[in-house]
């Protein structure tokens, strides 16, 4: 009887060990096939199964460590943060240079770097000084008011007007900005980037960043809507007006690329035309209400705008892009 129990016990132990071994091999194999990338994907440090490079990074000096990785793997490299891939950009590409050139030339037209902006700066700090005086020598934290003053100078250039310190919406945005910057420099941001699907469902400080982004988008949409109501292309008043002009050029460029791709891929052109005929027909003009019913045409338009690569690498859908500003600001080649 003892021998039977001994044999049975050994069998159970062996069976459990086999099951554990099989489970580990299965998880590692599934993780490998799920997260492998094509040969054209940017290089990067070797990632551990499941966790990736989460424990590879030096979070105490994150920006410096990322710059060091650029010296080893190049200006465009990849990191695996848990189940999510991240591509880190470490140099100023042509797109950035074009945006910078446009931004500087536009801002200069409205006084940036010239004496004409001095009046805006002095006027804003007059408002700020009044707030300081209102405390009559009592201790207070000037952080938010200084942020408001600097932001208002930028708003004067971008939106064409400033916001009163009593404007609750503006004050709330400034507070959210400050909190969001602190959160983005913490481990919460790394966890969100590594496990976005899970973290979106969990409470925590990371939810503040998402709320802030949504509020800022709504805030800017209201300003753009106001500008469109009385916009004169021949008389730009501020940065938004100039960007509205650039949007016109971007749209025409997208259309030209659309014609090129339609000519190069006639089978794609035929599918788009078929969907247009089926949904819209020939008796009316298309409208934005047709968009949900035309998924293929919508996808083609997005692909026309998306086509491109970074540093010769192919970036897969769903990969997070992180610009490493430290590398750009301390670039020895610039």
ABEGO torsion letter per residue (X at the ends): XAAAAAAAAAAAAAAAAAAAAAAAAAAAAAAAAAABBBAABBBBBBBBBGAEAAAABBAABAAAAAAAAAAAAEABBBBBBEABBBBBBABBBAAAAAAAAAAAAAAAAAGBGBAAAAAAAAAAAAAAAAAAAAAGGBBBBAAAAAAAAAAAAAAAAAAGBBBBAABAAAAAAAAAAAAAAAAAABAAAAAAAABAAAAAABBEAAAAAAAAAAAAAAAAAAAAAAAAAABBAABBABAAAAAAAAAAAAAAAAAAAAAAAAAABAAAAAAAAAAAAAAAEAABBBBAAAAAABAAAAAAAAAAAABEBBGGBBBBBGBBBBBBAAAAAABAAX
